[in-house]
Each structure stands twice: as structure tokens, then as C-alpha cells.
Amino acid sequence: MINNITVIGTGYVGLVTGTCLSDFGLNVLCIDQDESKINKLNNGIIPIYEPGLQELVRKNYAEGRLHFSTDIISGIQNSEVIFIAVGTPPKDDGSADLDNVVKVAQTIARHMNGPKVVVNKSTVPIGTARLVKKIIEANKTAPYRVDVVSNPEFLREGAAVYDFMHPDRVVVGAQNPEVKEIMKQVYRVLFLNQKTPFLFTSPETAEAIKYVSNAFLATKITFINELSELFEKAGCNIVDVARGMGMDGRIGSKFLNPGPGYGGSCFPKDTRALAKTSREYGVELTLVEATIAANEKQKRRMVDKIEAALGNLQDKTLAILGLAFKPETDDMRDSPALTIIPELIQRGALIKAYDPKAMEEAKWRLEGIPGLELVNSPYEAASEAHALVILTEWNQFRSLDLIRLRENMQEPIFIDLRNIYEPIFMKQQGFCYYSVGRS
Ligand SMILES: NC(=O)c1ccc[n+]([C@@H]2O[C@H](COP(=O)([O-])OP(=O)(O)OC[C@H]3O[C@@H](n4cnc5c(N)ncnc54)[C@H](O)[C@@H]3O)[C@@H](O)[C@H]2O)c1
């Protein structure tokens, strides 16, 4: 029975994977090259914000099933099953940068002390499991057997613990029956619970499933985003349109909320990487390429919308509420805020920005941008502002003290890029209210 697991890469995916597997009763060692991250974890400090994670880490750490270390060699040698959950950031040409994955594969090869099952959880291009196996075979120093599995992760930041514990599906790309059995053992809590669908397939197909799922979701959200401009001009209500569409069981209601464009650590990079992989095979993915372009256009359109609401942006102060790419996370990777804020400043605006969880990340990501001030509350942001812009739909922004806001703003302009308020209600509150896809 498999009981010892190592997870290499202790970020959003690795930390959640390791913690949840330890909560399933396995003995898990989480490895990261980032010493400060490991030190924090060993002192009970969680380096990221993810609902429910802190409690689960502390519980499993205290019960002795969850360990953190920078010592990758003991990680490799103490477990038969090694998860890779390192970052695969985008390169300038859109392809996934596999340097971290390759480096880990080389290290496994040099230090393996017995047969190993290497499970790749990072999002990687089709063929990467084959590449990892080739690297390990070419660099190993003893004739131990190695199997490489593709086990893509589908969790959503902000709901990562729940998603890991209650996945819509677990996809396992494995070549041979013995390895499939090992994966069933690793996931036995989910596997024995018959509510979790498992899909066993080839590693290449598993790798493809991850990319095409993200590309499909990015396309769905972009579809409704692009229509928002038409609906604003034609006098339709996008919220009702989306509801009406979503009632069709073939379409489904999820991913139809319009906004300022998708962002985050996955959709932007995964759509670009899929398009790049496809071009390498001589196949142009017209629809995915169009999604990428339409998403960029949506972010720019939001800046135009804000400018139009104010007449011009020269020396206008804007309160920006929300910097993370979505609520319930501190992650700002590829957040629309990172495109929209610099463009607003470029057009002459001064920004006072607030986010409930992303302020630490905002400090280094937006550091040094002249005209930007990070503040401590929505009300501080709105004080003396000419307009307020909702960029992320945090729940706390859904019940703001609107009278207090309006009385402290220079002009009562409220630009809601997440449609979290009702237009008629906002008018009654004395605001000039603008939203997305509603005239
Ligand atoms: N974040 C998500 O929502 C999500 C969801 C599904 C899949 N993924 C994929 O999972 C992978 C990891 O994403 P993430 O968001 O957790 O990234 P992350 O940046 O939060 O974490 C990656 C971690 O790997 C560590 N690392 C990098 N190289 C290492 C090495 N050689 N040895 C040890 N540690 C190393 C980094 O220090 C970092 O802590 C990516 O491929 C991503 O596309 C992410």
C-alpha cells in the first residue's frame, strides 16, 4: 500500500495537493526550493490565501502527516510516488516554460534509490510525460524503473481545497495497469467514494484534457464578454441574456458572467500555450487565437468605458476596488488590474486601489508606478475620488455603505465591471452607474 508521497513545488497547487492528500491519511512531504516559503510553513504561516487551507495545514502538520522541506533529495528517496507541481510560466512566445519540470526530472534521475512513479500535476504541453521519462532514463545512475503519469489539476483558486476534495473528475494518464493501481491507492479516499469520476487514459490525452478544458472555459467567458458591447448599445440586459442561455442544459449557466476579461495564473497562459503547441503541429486554432485577442480587446474596452464615463482621465482620481484576478484569492498573476491600472494612469488618471487579500502582492507587482497609491479600505480609496471602479467581485464590495461612499467622492460615478449592483437601485442611491452589457 502506498503511504509516503512527495510533492515537489509547494505553491497553490502543490500545497493544496500535499495538504489534502495528508488529510486523506497519507504521509506527505512537500518540497520547495523557496526557503522562505518552507520556513513560513514550518512555523504555521501559510504563504498564500486560500479559504480553509490554513486550518487543514495546521491540523495535518500537528498530527505528523504533513512535512515541509527544501531537501529535494530526501523527498525523492523517501517516497515511491513523487508529484511534480512546479510552475510552468509562459515564455515570450506563449509556450510553456518547462525549465522547472526539466530540472526536477534531472534531479529525480540523479537521486532515485528505487523504482519511482513520477506524477506530473503541473500544466504541461502534450508530450511532456514522454519528455520527463526520457530525461530520467537518460540521467539515472542505477537501473531502477521509472513510470511517468500525467495527472492534471483542475482546482479553482479561491475554492481549491473544496475542489481537490470534491473534484468533478480525476484524470490519470498512465501507461500500464500496475501504475494505474498505484494511482488508485494514492487517491483511494476519492476512488472508493463512487461519486468521483475517474478517467484513465494515455498521458498525452490527459495533458490535452487540461489545456482544452481551460481553452473552452476561456472561450465561453470571452463569448459573453464580447457580446457585452453589443448589448450595451442595443439596450439588452446581459444578465438576463446569460440566464436565458444558461437555462439551456446544453449550454449551462456557469462562466457566463461578463466582466473585464479573464485573468489568473491559468487561462491566459494555457490558451496561449495551446495555440503555440498547435501551431508547432501546423494546425491553426482559429477559435482559441480569437479568444486570446478578444480578451485583450475586452480589457482595453474597459479602460475606454471608464474614460468615457468621466469625459477624460487627466488628473482624475479613481478608486479601484479589487486587484486579485478573482475573489477569495491573493493571486494577481495576469489579473485584468495589471493591464487596466497602468493604462488608466497612462491616460492621466491617479489611482487609489484596495483589495482585501492581494495588497502584499500588489506592493511588488505595481511598485513604482507613479500615480498609484495602495490604501487600506474601500472608503479610503473612494475619498475625494471622481469615480469608483469595481474590478473584482469580492463579497465585501457587494454591501458597501453607498451613502458614505457617495458623500466622500468628488463625483458620484460608479463603474461596476462585475455587475454586482442593480442599475435602478444605484440610480436611486444617487450614482451615475455603469456596468458591463447593460445599457
Ligand atoms: N494555480 C492554479 O489555479 C492552477 C490550477 C491547475 C493547474 N495549475 C498548474 O500547476 C502548476 C503550478 O502552479 P501554481 O499556481 O501552484 O504555481 P506556484 O508558482 O504557486 O507554485 C510553484 C512552486 O514551485 C516551486 N518550484 C519551482 N521550481 C522548483 C524546483 N525546481 N524545485 C522545487 N520547487 C520548485 C516554486 O518555488 C513555487 O513555490 C502550473 O503548471 C500551473 O499551470 C495551476
The ligand as an ORCA input file, in Angstrom:
! r2SCAN-3c Opt
* xyz 0 1
  N      -2.898     27.943     -9.670
  C      -3.904     27.248    -10.211
  O      -5.081     27.578    -10.053
  C      -3.615     26.027    -11.026
  C      -4.650     25.131    -11.301
  C      -4.371     23.991    -12.041
  C      -3.095     23.793    -12.516
  N      -2.106     24.681    -12.256
  C      -0.758     24.397    -12.753
  O       0.003     23.867    -11.666
  C       1.377     24.295    -11.777
  C       1.795     25.023    -10.519
  O       1.003     26.184    -10.419
  P       0.934     27.030     -9.083
  O      -0.139     28.037     -9.269
  O       0.893     26.124     -7.919
  O       2.363     27.761     -9.142
  P       3.136     28.466     -7.940
  O       4.052     29.441     -8.580
  O       2.173     28.936     -6.907
  O       3.980     27.282     -7.263
  C       5.038     26.656     -7.882
  C       6.081     26.349     -6.821
  O       7.084     25.525     -7.394
  C       8.321     25.890     -6.797
  N       9.406     25.399     -7.637
  C       9.714     25.785     -8.909
  N      10.759     25.084     -9.351
  C      11.127     24.227     -8.359
  C      12.134     23.264     -8.217
  N      12.994     23.038     -9.195
  N      12.225     22.582     -7.058
  C      11.364     22.825     -6.050
  N      10.377     23.747     -6.127
  C      10.252     24.435     -7.267
  C       8.235     27.392     -6.685
  O       9.153     27.909     -5.738
  C       6.780     27.591     -6.272
  O       6.645     27.622     -4.868
  C       1.446     25.132    -13.043
  O       1.814     24.318    -14.103
  C       0.020     25.601    -13.213
  O      -0.293     25.902    -14.550
  C      -2.334     25.789    -11.503
*
